Amino acid sequence: MFMKKIYSVLFLLLTVWMISCKSPSKLYNKGNYDEAVQTAIKKLQKDPHDPKLQSVARDAYHYAVTDHENQVRRYAETDNELKSESIYNEYAALQNLYNSIFRSPGAFEAIHPTDYSSYLNEYGAQAADVHYNKGVKWMSYNDRQSYKSAYHEFQAATRLKPGDPTIEQMLKESYDAALTRVVILPANDYGVSYSSYNYQLRNYDNDIFRVLQNAGCNEFVKFYSSAEAQTQNIIPDEYVETHFTQINLGRINDTYSTKEVSKDVVVKETVYKPDSVIQQFGKVKATITTTQRTIYSEGIMSISIRNRAGLNLLNEKIVGTNNWTSQFSTYTGDERALNDDDKTLLNKAKQDPPKEEATMKSIKDNVYGNFIARLRSFYGRY
């Protein structure tokens, strides 16, 4: 963690250093006139009366204006229906330079820039009208995909002409027409024999609804609970039904493996005198039995999605699993045959199987994640 912080600080310092080392003159000579102006402005904030910086900023601004205005003339001569927006973007770049220069007394004194706000208003309004008319045309096709296209056109018009009440009204109408309203019906637990844990399945509905509301898969799909749809008088376009049809809490399954170990050890020691000891070696053996204990549990939930007319759009089954495993060992024979690794394995504590409630929760969480992913995939195409 400490090294990660050091690298982050070094990267930040390097970035600042690279930015500070940008030369307005080099940018100007490369023809990057807008960037040259912005870089010169930043440096003039530290030294407002630097004549060299003022000269570079003034020359770079002159050429930036020339470039953008030449581009405006080229766009004006085309028949492209979006030429007003292209012209607007050129004037927006010039106005951005004006705003930056205005905030720097040293740069403003040297450059005396032109305020292009009136051009922005003029061409912004023209470009907004183009998008608005395209949106109205899309609305006339009277289908959900066309309403989506209309919504995007009205969005573009709003960016170009913010606050216009007519555009904002059409933006709302197009979105309402494009929106698919989906009600998620409460999950039931038919076929589930563990009724003492059914409250978890009911909480499952709340979890799904909360996640889908906060992290939807499509801007044109909105999810409602049954209660919310009723309270808000929502007429659903589609319904999602879920049924936990089966939950099987598994039984303990043990598999065994054995390993024979042996070691040469002193089995007898004869002392004739203090400095004369005779040791007799012999082989001792032990058998290590390792038990692999597993419990496999699973839950199955069916999904059904249908539209307002009752037509089935999706029927699938989602499987959630919980696979618990534990391992422990015992031995028979002579303990002296065991090495350190064997003893470590034997000293490993035997784990108790999880409680049914914990297993149910794990299955639910697994189903929950798979179901959310499936809904996002399905409605991501809308």
C-alpha positions in Angstrom: 0.0 0.0 0.0 2.8 2.4 0.9 4.7 1.7 -2.4 1.4 2.2 -4.3 1.0 5.6 -2.7 4.6 6.6 -3.6 4.0 5.5 -7.3 0.7 7.6 -7.3 2.5 10.7 -6.0 5.4 10.2 -8.5 3.0 9.8 -11.4 1.1 13.0 -10.3 4.4 15.0 -10.0 5.5 13.7 -13.4 2.2 14.7 -15.0 2.4 18.2 -13.5 6.0 18.5 -14.6 5.2 17.5 -18.2 2.4 20.0 -18.3 4.5 22.7 -16.8 7.2 22.0 -19.4 5.0 22.5 -22.4 6.3 25.4 -24.4 3.8 27.8 -25.9 6.4 28.5 -28.6 6.8 24.9 -29.6 3.0 24.4 -29.7 2.7 27.5 -31.8 5.4 26.3 -34.2 3.6 22.9 -34.5 0.4 24.7 -35.5 -1.4 23.8 -32.2 -2.7 27.4 -31.9 -5.5 26.8 -29.4 -3.3 24.8 -27.0 -0.5 27.3 -27.4 -2.9 30.1 -26.3 -4.1 28.1 -23.3 -0.5 27.2 -22.3 0.6 30.8 -22.6 -2.3 32.0 -20.5 -1.3 29.6 -17.7 2.2 30.8 -17.7 1.1 34.5 -17.8 -0.8 33.9 -14.6 2.6 33.5 -12.9 4.3 36.4 -14.9 1.6 38.6 -16.4 4.0 41.1 -18.0 6.4 38.6 -19.7 6.7 40.2 -23.2 7.8 36.9 -24.9 4.8 35.1 -23.5 2.4 37.9 -24.5 3.8 37.9 -28.0 3.4 34.2 -28.4 -0.1 34.3 -27.0 -1.1 37.2 -29.3 0.2 35.5 -32.4 -1.2 32.1 -31.5 -4.6 33.6 -30.9 -4.5 35.4 -34.2 -3.8 32.2 -36.1 -6.4 30.3 -34.0 -9.1 32.8 -35.0 -8.0 32.6 -38.6 -8.2 28.8 -38.6 -11.6 28.6 -37.0 -13.1 31.4 -39.1 -11.8 29.7 -42.3 -13.4 26.5 -41.1 -16.7 28.4 -40.5 -16.6 29.6 -44.1 -16.0 26.1 -45.5 -19.0 24.7 -43.5 -21.2 27.6 -44.6 -20.6 26.7 -48.2 -21.8 23.1 -47.8 -25.3 21.7 -48.1 -24.9 19.5 -45.0 -28.0 19.8 -42.8 -25.9 19.8 -39.7 -23.6 22.6 -40.9 -25.0 25.0 -38.3 -23.9 22.7 -35.5 -20.4 22.4 -37.1 -20.2 26.2 -37.2 -21.5 26.4 -33.7 -18.6 24.1 -32.5 -16.0 26.4 -34.2 -17.4 29.5 -32.5 -17.6 27.5 -29.2 -13.9 26.9 -29.5 -13.2 30.6 -30.1 -15.5 31.5 -27.2 -13.6 29.1 -25.0 -10.4 30.9 -25.8 -12.1 34.3 -25.1 -13.3 33.1 -21.7 -9.8 31.8 -20.7 -8.1 35.0 -21.9 -10.7 37.2 -20.1 -9.8 35.5 -16.8 -6.1 36.3 -17.2 -5.3 40.1 -17.0 -1.9 39.6 -18.5 -3.3 37.7 -21.5 -6.3 40.1 -21.9 -4.0 43.1 -22.0 -1.9 41.5 -24.7 -4.6 40.0 -26.9 -7.9 41.9 -26.6 -9.9 38.9 -27.8 -13.3 38.9 -29.6 -16.5 37.9 -27.7 -18.3 35.3 -29.9 -21.2 34.7 -27.6 -23.7 36.3 -30.0 -22.5 33.8 -32.7 -23.0 31.0 -30.3 -26.6 32.0 -29.6 -27.3 32.5 -33.3 -25.9 29.2 -34.6 -26.8 27.3 -31.5 -30.5 28.2 -32.1 -30.2 27.2 -35.8 -28.6 23.9 -35.0 -31.2 23.3 -32.2 -34.0 23.8 -34.8 -32.4 21.2 -37.1 -32.3 18.6 -34.3 -35.8 19.6 -33.1 -37.3 19.2 -36.6 -35.6 15.8 -37.0 -37.0 14.8 -33.6 -40.5 15.7 -34.6 -40.1 13.7 -37.8 -39.0 10.7 -35.9 -42.0 11.0 -33.6 -44.3 10.8 -36.5 -43.3 7.1 -37.2 -45.0 6.1 -34.0 -42.9 3.2 -32.8 -40.6 2.8 -29.9 -37.3 2.8 -31.8 -38.3 6.0 -33.5 -39.2 7.5 -30.2 -35.7 6.7 -29.0 -34.1 8.4 -32.0 -36.4 11.4 -31.4 -35.3 11.6 -27.8 -31.6 11.8 -28.8 -32.4 14.5 -31.3 -34.3 16.6 -28.6 -31.3 15.9 -26.3 -29.0 17.5 -28.8 -31.3 20.4 -29.3 -31.4 21.0 -25.5 -27.7 21.1 -25.3 -27.6 23.7 -28.1 -30.5 25.8 -26.8 -30.8 25.1 -23.1 -33.9 26.1 -21.2 -36.2 26.2 -24.3 -39.7 25.0 -22.9 -40.9 23.6 -26.2 -37.8 21.4 -26.7 -37.9 20.3 -23.0 -41.5 19.2 -23.4 -40.8 17.2 -26.5 -37.8 15.7 -24.8 -40.1 14.5 -22.0 -42.8 13.2 -24.4 -40.3 11.3 -26.5 -38.7 9.6 -23.5 -42.1 8.6 -22.1 -43.0 7.1 -25.5 -39.7 5.3 -25.8 -39.7 3.9 -22.2 -40.4 0.3 -21.5 -42.0 -0.1 -18.1 -41.2 -3.4 -16.5 -42.9 -4.6 -13.3 -41.1 -7.3 -11.3 -43.7 -9.4 -9.6 -43.0 -10.8 -6.1 -41.1 -14.1 -6.2 -43.1 -17.1 -4.8 -41.7 -20.2 -3.3 -44.0 -22.9 -4.7 -42.3 -26.2 -4.4 -39.8 -25.1 -1.8 -40.0 -27.3 1.2 -37.9 -25.1 3.5 -40.7 -22.7 4.5 -38.8 -21.5 7.6 -36.4 -19.7 5.3 -39.0 -18.3 2.9 -38.5 -14.8 4.4 -35.1 -14.8 2.6 -36.8 -15.4 -0.7 -39.1 -12.4 -0.1 -36.1 -10.2 0.8 -34.7 -11.4 -2.6 -37.4 -9.4 -4.4 -36.3 -6.2 -2.6 -32.6 -6.8 -3.4 -33.3 -7.3 -7.1 -35.5 -4.3 -7.4 -33.0 -2.1 -5.5 -30.1 -3.1 -7.7 -32.0 -2.7 -11.0 -33.2 0.7 -10.0 -29.7 2.0 -9.0 -27.8 0.4 -11.8 -30.1 -0.1 -14.8 -29.1 -1.8 -18.0 -30.8 0.6 -20.4 -31.9 4.2 -20.2 -35.1 3.3 -21.9 -36.1 0.6 -19.5 -37.4 1.3 -16.0 -38.2 -1.3 -13.4 -41.0 -1.0 -10.8 -42.2 -3.1 -8.0 -45.9 -4.1 -8.0 -46.7 -1.7 -5.1 -44.9 1.2 -6.8 -46.6 0.6 -10.1 -50.0 0.5 -8.4 -49.3 3.7 -6.3 -48.0 5.6 -9.4 -50.8 4.3 -11.7 -48.1 2.8 -14.0 -49.4 0.7 -16.9 -46.7 -1.9 -17.4 -45.4 -2.9 -20.8 -43.9 -6.1 -19.5 -44.0 -8.3 -16.4 -41.2 -10.4 -14.9 -42.3 -13.4 -12.8 -39.9 -15.5 -10.8 -40.6 -18.7 -9.0 -38.3 -20.7 -6.8 -39.3 -24.2 -8.0 -36.7 -26.2 -6.1 -34.1 -25.8 -3.3 -32.1 -28.8 -2.4 -29.9 -28.6 0.7 -27.3 -31.4 0.1 -26.1 -34.1 2.4 -22.6 -34.7 3.6 -20.5 -36.7 1.1 -17.2 -38.0 2.2 -14.4 -39.4 0.1 -11.2 -40.9 1.5 -7.6 -41.2 0.6 -4.8 -42.9 2.4 -1.1 -42.5 2.5 1.5 -44.8 4.0 4.5 -43.2 5.7 7.5 -44.6 7.3 10.8 -43.5 8.9 13.9 -45.1 10.4 14.1 -44.3 14.1 16.0 -45.5 17.1 14.1 -48.5 18.5 16.6 -49.6 21.1 19.6 -48.0 22.8 22.2 -49.9 24.9 24.5 -48.0 27.2 27.6 -49.9 28.1 29.3 -46.9 29.7 28.8 -43.1 29.4 30.9 -42.8 26.2 29.8 -46.0 24.7 26.2 -46.2 23.5 24.9 -48.6 20.9 21.8 -47.6 19.0 19.6 -50.0 17.1 17.5 -48.6 14.2 14.2 -49.9 13.0 11.5 -48.8 10.6 8.2 -47.5 12.0 5.1 -47.0 9.9 1.8 -45.0 10.0 -1.2 -44.7 7.8 -2.7 -41.3 7.2 -6.4 -41.1 6.2 -7.6 -37.9 4.7 -11.3 -37.2 4.5 -12.6 -34.8 1.8 -16.1 -33.7 3.0 -18.4 -31.9 0.6 -21.9 -30.7 0.6 -23.4 -29.6 -2.7 -26.7 -27.6 -2.6 -28.6 -25.8 -5.3 -31.7 -23.8 -5.9 -33.6 -23.4 -9.2 -35.6 -20.4 -10.1 -37.7 -20.0 -13.2 -38.0 -16.7 -15.0 -40.9 -15.7 -17.2 -41.1 -12.4 -19.0 -44.4 -11.5 -20.8 -45.7 -8.4 -22.4 -49.0 -6.6 -21.7 -50.8 -8.8 -24.1 -49.7 -12.0 -22.4 -47.1 -13.0 -25.0 -44.2 -14.9 -23.5 -40.9 -13.2 -24.3 -38.6 -15.3 -22.2 -38.8 -18.6 -20.2 -35.6 -19.7 -18.5 -34.3 -21.4 -15.4 -31.6 -19.9 -13.2 -29.5 -22.2 -11.1 -27.7 -21.1 -8.0 -25.3 -23.3 -6.2 -23.4 -23.6 -2.9 -20.5 -26.1 -2.8 -19.0 -26.4 0.7 -15.9 -28.4 1.2 -13.6 -29.3 4.1 -10.7 -31.6 4.6 -9.2 -33.2 7.7 -6.9 -36.2 8.5 -6.4 -38.9 11.0 -3.7 -41.5 11.4 -3.1 -45.0 12.8 0.2 -46.5 13.6 3.4 -45.1 15.1 3.4 -41.3 15.5 7.2 -41.3 15.1 6.7 -42.0 11.4 5.1 -38.6 10.8 7.1 -35.7 9.5 6.3 -32.0 10.2 4.0 -31.6 7.1 2.1 -34.7 8.2 1.6 -33.2 11.6 0.5 -29.9 10.2 -2.2 -31.7 8.2 -3.3 -33.7 11.2 -3.5 -30.7 13.4 -5.9 -28.9 11.0 -9.2 -28.4 12.8 -12.3 -30.2 11.5 -14.8 -27.7 10.3 -18.5 -28.0 11.0 -20.9 -27.9 8.0 -22.6 -24.5 7.5 -26.0 -24.0 9.0 -29.0 -24.4 6.6 -29.7 -20.7 6.9 -26.2 -19.7 5.7 -26.5 -22.2 2.8 -29.9 -20.8 1.8 -28.4 -17.3 1.8 -25.5 -18.4 -0.4 -27.8 -20.1 -2.9 -30.0 -17.0 -3.0 -27.0 -14.7 -3.5 -25.8 -16.9 -6.4 -29.2 -17.0 -8.0 -29.6 -13.3 -7.5 -26.3 -12.5 -9.3 -27.2 -14.8 -12.2 -30.7 -13.4 -12.5 -29.5 -9.7 -12.5 -27.0 -10.5 -15.2 -29.7 -12.2 -17.3 -32.1 -9.3 -17.0 -29.3 -6.8 -17.9 -28.5 -8.9 -20.9 -32.1 -9.2 -22.0 -33.1 -5.6 -21.5 -29.7 -4.2 -22.7 -31.0 -5.0 -26.2 -34.1 -2.8 -25.9 
